[in-house]
């Protein structure tokens, strides 16, 4: 009788989506109960573009047709599309050989290398922890501005300031960056944090080349062929930061740990923030999340 009810629920999900003309994008399986599009399922379910998956006491494995595998941890919820998962609660482990991203609290976590595997976790407050186990992730805001690169062994925690939500447009946003100042062959100055490089202008940085500095400025665009473009910076182009005469806040040991920050919320953190997002080191986040969910083992198809 239970088996018959399970089949009926799966058929109801299938019929409701087929009536809307939606194409199946993968399958979901769980070791216990899960909910797919508000229906309780014990076992397997077909997934469609826009399916909402919720787990209870057990994790669920999502397998997309294009080879992307996602394990959603217990007590997690997310909306799945063919190219992304919008995580709304809990944690997930992503294993992707093709482009795929997970969105969490306005951040976009994009696999930036082939065969990337890693974890994305939403805490009970406003934080998002990202860890790469293999490959790597690029972290961008809603406008595509690259905030950080996450590599194996170097997890990061992103805290979204509830009182200062991420800006809807990156250009014009205030930014505080602590990183290493360098000078390129063409005379341009840059500051680098965690694999992300910004170009800086507006004041002289000659005496700071090779040193750690904490600067405050405003994003004015991207640099394309030596010309500043006022459009929102893309993750493939360097964002340009205009620094005023009082924009160099500290140098050397006084600058503190490398990072990016914006506003008072950035004070006291060990690593980064931009436009209402504070980034700090996440201690063993990936290992802890992966251990809690168990290793992902793709089933035969």
For each residue, the residues with C-beta under 8 A, 3 or more apart:
1: 4 5
2: 5 6 42
3: 6 7
4: 1 7 8
5: 1 2 8 9
6: 2 3 9 10 41 42 43
7: 3 4 10 11
8: 4 5 11 12
9: 5 6 12 13 39 40 41
10: 6 7 13 14 41 44 45 46
11: 7 8 14 15
12: 8 9 15 16 39
13: 9 10 16 17 36 37 39 41 45 46
14: 10 11 17 18 46
15: 11 12 18 19
16: 12 13 19 20 37
17: 13 14 20 22 24 37 46 48 51
18: 14 15 21 22
19: 15 16
20: 16 17
21: 18
22: 17 18 48 49 50
23: 48 49
24: 17 46 47 48 65
25: 47 48 49 51 64 65 80 81 82
26: 46 47 62 63 64 65 80
27: 44 45 46 47 62 63
28: 34 36 41 44 45 46 47 51 53 60 61 62 63
29: 43 44 45 60 61 63 299
30: 33 34 41 42 43 55 58 59 60 61
31: 58 59
32: 42 56 57 58
33: 30 40 41 42 56 57 58
34: 28 30 40 41 42 45 53 54 55 56 58 60
35: 38 39 40 41 52 53 54 56
36: 13 28 39 41 45 47 51 52 53 54
37: 13 16 17 48 51 52
38: 35 52
39: 9 12 13 35 36 45
40: 9 33 34 35
41: 6 9 10 13 28 30 33 34 35 36 44 45
42: 2 6 30 32 33 34
43: 6 29 30
44: 10 27 28 29 41
45: 10 13 27 28 29 34 36 39 41
46: 10 13 14 17 24 26 27 28
47: 24 25 26 27 28 36 51 53 62 64 80
48: 17 22 23 24 25 37 51
49: 22 23 25 80 81 82
50: 22 79 80 81
51: 17 25 28 36 37 47 48 79 80
52: 35 36 37 38 77 78 79 80
53: 28 34 35 36 47 60 62 72 77 78 79 80
54: 34 35 36 76 77
55: 30 34 58 59 60 72 73 74 75 76 77 90
56: 32 33 34 35 74 75
57: 32 33 74 75
58: 30 31 32 33 34 55 74
59: 30 31 55 71 72 73 74 76 293 294
60: 28 29 30 34 53 55 71 72 76
61: 28 29 30 69 70 71 72 296 298 299
62: 26 27 28 47 53 69 70 71 72 80 85
63: 26 27 28 29 68 69 298 299 301
64: 25 26 47 67 68 69 70 82 100
65: 24 25 26
66: 82 98
67: 64 96 97 98
68: 63 64 94 95 96 97 98 100
69: 61 62 63 64 94 95 96 296 298
70: 61 62 64 80 85 92 93 94 95 102
71: 59 60 61 62 92 93 293 294 296
72: 53 55 59 60 61 62 76 78 90 91 92
73: 55 59 76 90 91 92 93 121 289 292 293
74: 55 56 57 58 59 90 293
75: 55 56 57 89 90
76: 54 55 59 60 72 73 87 89 90 91 92
77: 52 53 54 55 87 88 89 90
78: 52 53 72 85 86 87 88 89 90 92
79: 50 51 52 53 85 86 88
80: 25 26 47 49 50 51 52 53 62 70 85 86
81: 25 49 50 84 85 86
82: 25 49 64 66
83: 99 100 101
84: 81 100 101 102 103
85: 62 70 78 79 80 81 92 94 100 101 102 103
86: 78 79 80 81 102 103 104
87: 76 77 78 90 91 92 102 103 104 120 122
88: 77 78 79 122
89: 75 76 77 78 122
90: 55 72 73 74 75 76 77 78 87 121 122
91: 72 73 76 87 119 120 121 122 289 292 293
92: 70 71 72 73 76 78 85 87 102 119 120 121
93: 70 71 73 117 118 119 289 290 293 296
94: 68 69 70 85 100 102 109 111 116 117 118 119 120
95: 68 69 70 116 117 296
96: 67 68 69 99 100 111 115 116 117
97: 67 68 114 115
98: 66 67 68
99: 83 96 110 111
100: 64 68 83 84 85 94 96 110 111
101: 83 84 85 108 109 110 111
102: 70 84 85 86 87 92 94 108 109 120
103: 84 85 86 87 106 107 108 109
104: 86 87 107 109 120 122 128
105: 122 126 128 158 160
106: 103 141 142 160 165 166 277
107: 103 104 128 139 140 141 147 158 160 277
108: 101 102 103 139 140 141 142 144
109: 94 101 102 103 104 120 130 137 138 139 150
110: 99 100 101 137 138 139 140
111: 94 96 99 100 101 116 118 135 136 137
112: 116 135 136 137 138 149
113: 116 135 136
114: 97 135
115: 96 97 134 135
116: 94 95 96 111 112 113 132 134 135 136 137
117: 93 94 95 96 132 133 134 135 296
118: 93 94 111 130 131 132 133 134 135 137 150 286
119: 91 92 93 94 129 130 131 133 285 286 289 290 293
120: 87 91 92 94 102 104 109 128 129 130
121: 73 90 91 92 128 129 130 285 289
122: 87 88 89 90 91 104 105 127 128
123: 126 127 128 129
124:
125: 159
126: 105 123 159 160 161 162
127: 122 123 157 158 159 160
128: 104 105 107 120 121 122 123 157 158 160
129: 119 120 121 123 155 156 157 158 282 285 289
130: 109 118 119 120 121 137 139 150 155 156 157 158 282 285
131: 118 119 150 155 156 282 285 286 287 289
132: 116 117 118 135 136 137 150 151 152 154 155 286
133: 117 118 119 152 286 290
134: 115 116 117 118 152
135: 111 112 113 114 115 116 117 118 132 152
136: 111 112 113 116 132 149 150 151 152
137: 109 110 111 112 116 118 130 132 149 150
138: 109 110 112 146 148 149 150 235
139: 107 108 109 110 130 146 147 148 149 150 156 158
140: 107 108 110 143 144 145 146 147 235
141: 106 107 108 144 145 147 166 167 170 274 275 277
142: 106 108 166 168
143: 140 167 168 169 170 232 233
144: 108 140 141 170 232 233 234 235
145: 140 141 170 219 232 233 234 235 239 274 275
146: 138 139 140 149 196 233 235 239
147: 107 139 140 141 158 196 260 272 274 277 279
148: 138 139 156 158 193 194 195 196 260 272 279
149: 112 136 137 138 139 146 194 195 196
150: 109 118 130 131 132 136 137 138 139 154 155 156
151: 132 136 154 195
152: 132 133 134 135 136
153:
154: 132 150 151 194
155: 129 130 131 132 150 281 282 283 284 285 286
156: 129 130 131 139 148 150 194 271 272 279 280 281 282
157: 127 128 129 130 279 280 281 282 285
158: 105 107 127 128 129 130 139 147 148 277 278 279
159: 125 126 127 265 269 273 277 278 279 280
160: 105 106 107 126 127 128 165 166 276 277 278
161: 126 164 165 263 265 273 276 277 278
162: 126 165
163: 265
164: 161 262 263 265 275 276
165: 106 160 161 162 276
166: 106 141 142 160 275 276 277
167: 141 143 170 172 173 275 276
168: 142 143
169: 143 172 173 232
170: 141 143 144 145 167 173 219 232 233 239 275
171: 219 220 221 230 231 232 233
172: 167 169 218 219 220
173: 167 169 170 218 219 262 274 275
174: 216 217 218 262 263 275
175: 198 216 217 218 219 241 260 261 262 274 275
176: 214 215 216 249 260 261 262 266 273
177: 191 193 198 214 215 241 259 260 261
178: 193 212 213 214 215 255 256 257 258 259 260 261
179: 191 192 193 198 212 213 258 259 260
180: 191 192 210 211 212 213 258
181: 189 190 191 200 205 208 209 210 211 212 213
182: 189 190 191 192 209 210
183: 187 188 189 190 205 206 209
184: 187 188 189 190
185:
186: 226
187: 183 184
188: 183 184 199 201 223
189: 181 182 183 184 199 200 201 205 209
190: 181 182 183 184 197 198 199 200 238
191: 177 179 180 181 182 197 198 200 213 215 241
192: 179 180 182 195 196 197 198
193: 148 177 178 179 196 258 259 260 271 272
194: 148 149 154 156 258 271 272
195: 148 149 151 192
196: 146 147 148 149 192 193 260
197: 190 191 192 238
198: 175 177 179 190 191 192 238 239 240 241
199: 188 189 190 223 238 239 240 241
200: 181 189 190 191 205 215 217 240 241 242 243
201: 188 189 240 241 242 243
202: 217 242 243 244 247
203: 243 244 245 247 248
204: 207
205: 181 183 189 200 208 209 213
206: 183 209
207: 204
208: 181 205 211 213 248 251
209: 181 182 183 189 205 206
210: 180 181 182
211: 180 181 208 251 252
212: 178 179 180 181 251 252 253 255 258
213: 178 179 180 181 191 205 208 248 250 251 255
214: 176 177 178 248 249 250 251 254 255 256
215: 176 177 178 191 200 241 243 247 248 249
216: 174 175 176 243 247 249
217: 174 175 200 202 241 242 243 244 247
218: 172 173 174 175 241 242
219: 145 170 171 172 173 175 233 239 240 241
220: 171 172 228 230 240 241 242
221: 171 228 229 230 231 233 239 240
222: 228 229 231 233 234 237 238 239 240
223: 188 199 226 227 228 229 237 238 240
224: 227 228 229 237
225:
226: 186 223
227: 223 224
228: 220 221 222 223 224 240
229: 221 222 223 224
230: 171 220 221
231: 171 221 222
232: 143 144 145 169 170 171
233: 143 144 145 146 170 171 219 221 222 237 238 239 240
234: 144 145 222 237
235: 138 140 144 145 146
236:
237: 222 223 224 233 234
238: 190 197 198 199 222 223 233
239: 145 146 170 198 199 219 221 222 233
240: 198 199 200 201 219 220 221 222 223 228 233
241: 175 177 191 198 199 200 201 215 217 218 219 220
242: 200 201 202 217 218 220
243: 200 201 202 203 215 216 217 247 248
244: 202 203 217 247
245: 203
246:
247: 202 203 215 216 217 243 244
248: 203 208 213 214 215 243 251
249: 176 214 215 216 255
250: 213 214 254 255 256
251: 208 211 212 213 214 248 254 255
252: 211 212 255
253: 212
254: 214 250 251
255: 178 212 213 214 249 250 251 252
256: 178 214 250 259
257: 178 270 271
258: 178 179 180 193 194 212 271 272
259: 177 178 179 193 256 266 269 270 271 272 273 279 280
260: 147 148 175 176 177 178 179 193 196 271 272 273 274 279
261: 175 176 177 178 265 266 267 269 272 273 274 278 279
262: 164 173 174 175 176 265 266 273 274 275 276 277 278
263: 161 164 174 266 273 276
264: 267
265: 159 161 163 164 261 262 273 276 278
266: 176 259 261 262 263 269 272 273 278
267: 261 264
268:
269: 159 259 261 266 272 273 278 279 280
270: 257 259 280 281
271: 156 193 194 257 258 259 260 279 280 281
272: 147 148 156 193 194 258 259 260 261 266 269 278 279 280
273: 159 161 176 259 260 261 262 263 265 266 269 276 277 278 279
274: 141 145 147 173 175 260 261 262 277 279
275: 141 145 164 166 167 170 173 174 175 262
276: 160 161 164 165 166 167 262 263 265 273
277: 106 107 141 147 158 159 160 161 166 262 273 274
278: 158 159 160 161 261 262 265 266 269 272 273
279: 147 148 156 157 158 159 259 260 261 269 271 272 273 274
280: 156 157 159 259 269 270 271 272
281: 155 156 157 270 271
282: 129 130 131 155 156 157 285
283: 155
284: 155 287 288
285: 119 121 129 130 131 155 157 282 288 289
286: 118 119 131 132 133 155 289 290
287: 131 284 290 291
288: 284 285 291 292
289: 73 91 93 119 121 129 131 285 286 292 293
290: 93 119 133 286 287 293 294 295
291: 287 288 294
292: 73 91 288 289
293: 59 71 73 74 91 93 119 289 290 296
294: 59 71 290 291
295: 290
296: 61 69 71 93 95 117 293
297:
298: 61 63 69 301
299: 29 61 63
300:
301: 63 298
